[in-house]
Amino acid sequence: MNAFERGLARYLDEGALAFLRTVKVGVIGAGGLGSNCAMHLVRSGFADLILADPDTVEPSNLNRQHFTLAQVGRPKALALRDNLLAVNPDARIEAHVRAVDADGMAELFGSCRAVVEAVDDARTKKLVVETLLPAGRLVVGASGLGGAGVTERMRVSRPLPNLVLVGDLTTPCDAATPPLSPGVGMAAAMQADAVLHHFLTIYKEKKP
């Protein structure tokens, strides 16, 4: 164990940590949801992540995304990988600077036990569910997280056993309700919590 993992072992037993390290999680999108959710996952003990995002860090991202001013202009997937490794240098972070299409979905994320959908594009959201849910993957998405004062609206829904959605499922991110750090960060934390709870439950059920 490195220093980070020894510190985390104060809160999760070594068996749970060893189990979480074996769980590969995909994060599609490294923006407000994906960057914050990935950081929560690594801080919770997950150490095998696959990231994919085609974009670069822009100044307008810094109000809600887990990047720094010094990373402006860098590919988001690579910058996020560096930030995650700064927390746990022994994590296995596979970063892809690319969009995810129908062909790449199974190729990149077929080995993952869970996939976090963290994109804005409705077609990609649909593709994630149609491709990965039938394969038995846990899919965690988000919708409806714009504006301020979102705490009372946020909820978790499970329309299918392996499909979790967070947010109010209604409020868009637009001029009237822009994407702001508290709401986006809260949704990202809820996504990470859904993944963590799912696999800790599996661990506890299998534990002798």
Secondary structure, DSSP 8 states (H G I E B T S, - for coil): --HHHHHHTTTS-HHHHHHHHT-EEEEE--SHHHHHHHHHHHHTT--EEEEE---B--GGGTTTSS--GGGTTSBHHHHHHHHHHHH-TT-EEEEE-S---HHHHHHHHTT-SEEEE--S-HHHHHHHHHHHTTTT-EEEEE----SS--TTT-EEEEEETTEEEEE-SS---SSSS---HHHHHHHHHHHHHHHHHHHHHHHHHH--
